[in-house]
Amino acid sequence: MGRNVFNFEGGDFLTTIGAGWFVSYKYHESIDHSHMNWKLVKTYQNRISVFNSTKKFHEFWLSKVLEMNNDNLNKNKVNLGTKNIKEMASQLLNKK
């Protein structure tokens, strides 16, 4: 069975790094450097590379995360609940 790719611009990249991981790392980078949940994923170094090469999608992805299914978003490997992930995404969008 194939992986479920997000069906929007850059969705294949977001699928690769994971929506929860993306928000966690973006939050670490932009708001709270002490937030380290993103590091719970063993492949974080590879994900950082994808993250850095996809910055043009980041704002768009944050808005898409707010629309994501809570049950699916809750299946992350960064030990964050859906509410936390969506709150972090909202803070990142409002940071501008």
Biotite code that builds the C-alpha atoms (Angstrom):
import biotite.structure as struc

atoms = struc.array([
    struc.Atom([0.000, 0.000, 0.000], chain_id="A", res_id=1, res_name="MET", atom_name="CA", element="C"),
    struc.Atom([1.361, 3.438, -0.954], chain_id="A", res_id=2, res_name="GLY", atom_name="CA", element="C"),
    struc.Atom([1.669, 6.426, 1.291], chain_id="A", res_id=3, res_name="ARG", atom_name="CA", element="C"),
    struc.Atom([-1.109, 8.991, 1.510], chain_id="A", res_id=4, res_name="ASN", atom_name="CA", element="C"),
    struc.Atom([0.306, 12.126, -0.138], chain_id="A", res_id=5, res_name="VAL", atom_name="CA", element="C"),
    struc.Atom([-1.166, 15.503, 0.762], chain_id="A", res_id=6, res_name="PHE", atom_name="CA", element="C"),
    struc.Atom([-3.057, 16.677, -2.308], chain_id="A", res_id=7, res_name="ASN", atom_name="CA", element="C"),
    struc.Atom([-1.960, 20.316, -2.501], chain_id="A", res_id=8, res_name="PHE", atom_name="CA", element="C"),
    struc.Atom([1.036, 22.321, -3.689], chain_id="A", res_id=9, res_name="GLU", atom_name="CA", element="C"),
    struc.Atom([4.218, 20.827, -2.261], chain_id="A", res_id=10, res_name="GLY", atom_name="CA", element="C"),
    struc.Atom([2.188, 18.126, -0.532], chain_id="A", res_id=11, res_name="GLY", atom_name="CA", element="C"),
    struc.Atom([4.597, 15.392, -1.530], chain_id="A", res_id=12, res_name="ASP", atom_name="CA", element="C"),
    struc.Atom([7.362, 17.168, 0.391], chain_id="A", res_id=13, res_name="PHE", atom_name="CA", element="C"),
    struc.Atom([5.140, 17.707, 3.441], chain_id="A", res_id=14, res_name="LEU", atom_name="CA", element="C"),
    struc.Atom([4.221, 14.032, 3.333], chain_id="A", res_id=15, res_name="THR", atom_name="CA", element="C"),
    struc.Atom([7.931, 13.199, 3.381], chain_id="A", res_id=16, res_name="THR", atom_name="CA", element="C"),
    struc.Atom([8.675, 15.230, 6.515], chain_id="A", res_id=17, res_name="ILE", atom_name="CA", element="C"),
    struc.Atom([5.280, 14.912, 8.210], chain_id="A", res_id=18, res_name="GLY", atom_name="CA", element="C"),
    struc.Atom([2.911, 17.726, 9.127], chain_id="A", res_id=19, res_name="ALA", atom_name="CA", element="C"),
    struc.Atom([3.468, 17.375, 12.874], chain_id="A", res_id=20, res_name="GLY", atom_name="CA", element="C"),
    struc.Atom([7.230, 17.316, 12.453], chain_id="A", res_id=21, res_name="TRP", atom_name="CA", element="C"),
    struc.Atom([7.086, 20.333, 10.125], chain_id="A", res_id=22, res_name="PHE", atom_name="CA", element="C"),
    struc.Atom([5.130, 22.438, 12.634], chain_id="A", res_id=23, res_name="VAL", atom_name="CA", element="C"),
    struc.Atom([7.351, 21.314, 15.513], chain_id="A", res_id=24, res_name="SER", atom_name="CA", element="C"),
    struc.Atom([10.573, 22.240, 13.699], chain_id="A", res_id=25, res_name="TYR", atom_name="CA", element="C"),
    struc.Atom([9.170, 25.517, 12.343], chain_id="A", res_id=26, res_name="LYS", atom_name="CA", element="C"),
    struc.Atom([8.057, 26.426, 15.869], chain_id="A", res_id=27, res_name="TYR", atom_name="CA", element="C"),
    struc.Atom([11.535, 25.614, 17.191], chain_id="A", res_id=28, res_name="HIS", atom_name="CA", element="C"),
    struc.Atom([13.144, 27.703, 14.468], chain_id="A", res_id=29, res_name="GLU", atom_name="CA", element="C"),
    struc.Atom([10.819, 30.715, 14.669], chain_id="A", res_id=30, res_name="SER", atom_name="CA", element="C"),
    struc.Atom([9.332, 30.977, 18.160], chain_id="A", res_id=31, res_name="ILE", atom_name="CA", element="C"),
    struc.Atom([10.875, 28.767, 20.849], chain_id="A", res_id=32, res_name="ASP", atom_name="CA", element="C"),
    struc.Atom([14.391, 27.411, 20.394], chain_id="A", res_id=33, res_name="HIS", atom_name="CA", element="C"),
    struc.Atom([13.952, 25.219, 23.476], chain_id="A", res_id=34, res_name="SER", atom_name="CA", element="C"),
    struc.Atom([11.124, 23.267, 21.788], chain_id="A", res_id=35, res_name="HIS", atom_name="CA", element="C"),
    struc.Atom([12.801, 20.020, 20.717], chain_id="A", res_id=36, res_name="MET", atom_name="CA", element="C"),
    struc.Atom([9.983, 17.541, 19.958], chain_id="A", res_id=37, res_name="ASN", atom_name="CA", element="C"),
    struc.Atom([11.040, 17.473, 16.287], chain_id="A", res_id=38, res_name="TRP", atom_name="CA", element="C"),
    struc.Atom([14.230, 15.743, 17.416], chain_id="A", res_id=39, res_name="LYS", atom_name="CA", element="C"),
    struc.Atom([12.266, 12.668, 18.572], chain_id="A", res_id=40, res_name="LEU", atom_name="CA", element="C"),
    struc.Atom([12.258, 11.487, 14.948], chain_id="A", res_id=41, res_name="VAL", atom_name="CA", element="C"),
    struc.Atom([15.462, 9.619, 14.080], chain_id="A", res_id=42, res_name="LYS", atom_name="CA", element="C"),
    struc.Atom([15.449, 10.919, 10.495], chain_id="A", res_id=43, res_name="THR", atom_name="CA", element="C"),
    struc.Atom([15.312, 14.567, 11.568], chain_id="A", res_id=44, res_name="TYR", atom_name="CA", element="C"),
    struc.Atom([18.541, 15.484, 9.753], chain_id="A", res_id=45, res_name="GLN", atom_name="CA", element="C"),
    struc.Atom([17.095, 14.370, 6.403], chain_id="A", res_id=46, res_name="ASN", atom_name="CA", element="C"),
    struc.Atom([13.853, 16.167, 7.198], chain_id="A", res_id=47, res_name="ARG", atom_name="CA", element="C"),
    struc.Atom([15.723, 19.400, 7.951], chain_id="A", res_id=48, res_name="ILE", atom_name="CA", element="C"),
    struc.Atom([17.206, 19.239, 4.459], chain_id="A", res_id=49, res_name="SER", atom_name="CA", element="C"),
    struc.Atom([13.726, 18.938, 2.918], chain_id="A", res_id=50, res_name="VAL", atom_name="CA", element="C"),
    struc.Atom([12.439, 21.667, 5.260], chain_id="A", res_id=51, res_name="PHE", atom_name="CA", element="C"),
    struc.Atom([15.178, 24.068, 4.150], chain_id="A", res_id=52, res_name="ASN", atom_name="CA", element="C"),
    struc.Atom([14.553, 23.415, 0.460], chain_id="A", res_id=53, res_name="SER", atom_name="CA", element="C"),
    struc.Atom([10.778, 23.984, 0.703], chain_id="A", res_id=54, res_name="THR", atom_name="CA", element="C"),
    struc.Atom([10.550, 27.352, 2.481], chain_id="A", res_id=55, res_name="LYS", atom_name="CA", element="C"),
    struc.Atom([8.368, 28.792, -0.272], chain_id="A", res_id=56, res_name="LYS", atom_name="CA", element="C"),
    struc.Atom([5.576, 26.436, 0.854], chain_id="A", res_id=57, res_name="PHE", atom_name="CA", element="C"),
    struc.Atom([5.815, 26.968, 4.603], chain_id="A", res_id=58, res_name="HIS", atom_name="CA", element="C"),
    struc.Atom([3.169, 29.659, 5.110], chain_id="A", res_id=59, res_name="GLU", atom_name="CA", element="C"),
    struc.Atom([0.752, 27.787, 2.837], chain_id="A", res_id=60, res_name="PHE", atom_name="CA", element="C"),
    struc.Atom([1.404, 24.516, 4.661], chain_id="A", res_id=61, res_name="TRP", atom_name="CA", element="C"),
    struc.Atom([0.724, 26.128, 8.035], chain_id="A", res_id=62, res_name="LEU", atom_name="CA", element="C"),
    struc.Atom([-2.701, 27.213, 6.805], chain_id="A", res_id=63, res_name="SER", atom_name="CA", element="C"),
    struc.Atom([-3.353, 23.686, 5.497], chain_id="A", res_id=64, res_name="LYS", atom_name="CA", element="C"),
    struc.Atom([-2.372, 22.162, 8.858], chain_id="A", res_id=65, res_name="VAL", atom_name="CA", element="C"),
    struc.Atom([-5.163, 24.170, 10.502], chain_id="A", res_id=66, res_name="LEU", atom_name="CA", element="C"),
    struc.Atom([-7.635, 22.430, 8.154], chain_id="A", res_id=67, res_name="GLU", atom_name="CA", element="C"),
    struc.Atom([-6.275, 18.898, 8.647], chain_id="A", res_id=68, res_name="MET", atom_name="CA", element="C"),
    struc.Atom([-8.248, 16.008, 10.082], chain_id="A", res_id=69, res_name="ASN", atom_name="CA", element="C"),
    struc.Atom([-7.554, 15.819, 13.805], chain_id="A", res_id=70, res_name="ASN", atom_name="CA", element="C"),
    struc.Atom([-7.353, 12.020, 13.894], chain_id="A", res_id=71, res_name="ASP", atom_name="CA", element="C"),
    struc.Atom([-4.770, 11.903, 11.117], chain_id="A", res_id=72, res_name="ASN", atom_name="CA", element="C"),
    struc.Atom([-2.759, 14.824, 12.497], chain_id="A", res_id=73, res_name="LEU", atom_name="CA", element="C"),
    struc.Atom([-2.687, 13.085, 15.851], chain_id="A", res_id=74, res_name="ASN", atom_name="CA", element="C"),
    struc.Atom([-0.703, 10.202, 14.264], chain_id="A", res_id=75, res_name="LYS", atom_name="CA", element="C"),
    struc.Atom([2.635, 11.970, 14.552], chain_id="A", res_id=76, res_name="ASN", atom_name="CA", element="C"),
    struc.Atom([5.995, 10.911, 15.927], chain_id="A", res_id=77, res_name="LYS", atom_name="CA", element="C"),
    struc.Atom([6.801, 14.166, 17.715], chain_id="A", res_id=78, res_name="VAL", atom_name="CA", element="C"),
    struc.Atom([4.613, 13.417, 20.749], chain_id="A", res_id=79, res_name="ASN", atom_name="CA", element="C"),
    struc.Atom([2.277, 16.387, 20.225], chain_id="A", res_id=80, res_name="LEU", atom_name="CA", element="C"),
    struc.Atom([-1.496, 16.333, 20.264], chain_id="A", res_id=81, res_name="GLY", atom_name="CA", element="C"),
    struc.Atom([-3.583, 17.809, 17.470], chain_id="A", res_id=82, res_name="THR", atom_name="CA", element="C"),
    struc.Atom([-4.553, 20.784, 19.626], chain_id="A", res_id=83, res_name="LYS", atom_name="CA", element="C"),
    struc.Atom([-0.890, 21.595, 20.290], chain_id="A", res_id=84, res_name="ASN", atom_name="CA", element="C"),
    struc.Atom([0.068, 21.282, 16.643], chain_id="A", res_id=85, res_name="ILE", atom_name="CA", element="C"),
    struc.Atom([-2.767, 23.521, 15.469], chain_id="A", res_id=86, res_name="LYS", atom_name="CA", element="C"),
    struc.Atom([-2.060, 26.107, 18.204], chain_id="A", res_id=87, res_name="GLU", atom_name="CA", element="C"),
    struc.Atom([1.601, 26.187, 17.188], chain_id="A", res_id=88, res_name="MET", atom_name="CA", element="C"),
    struc.Atom([0.690, 26.526, 13.492], chain_id="A", res_id=89, res_name="ALA", atom_name="CA", element="C"),
    struc.Atom([-1.665, 29.386, 14.349], chain_id="A", res_id=90, res_name="SER", atom_name="CA", element="C"),
    struc.Atom([1.037, 31.167, 16.380], chain_id="A", res_id=91, res_name="GLN", atom_name="CA", element="C"),
    struc.Atom([3.447, 30.791, 13.466], chain_id="A", res_id=92, res_name="LEU", atom_name="CA", element="C"),
    struc.Atom([0.937, 32.242, 11.007], chain_id="A", res_id=93, res_name="LEU", atom_name="CA", element="C"),
    struc.Atom([0.195, 35.174, 13.324], chain_id="A", res_id=94, res_name="ASN", atom_name="CA", element="C"),
    struc.Atom([3.874, 35.896, 13.959], chain_id="A", res_id=95, res_name="LYS", atom_name="CA", element="C"),
    struc.Atom([4.385, 37.922, 10.779], chain_id="A", res_id=96, res_name="LYS", atom_name="CA", element="C"),
])
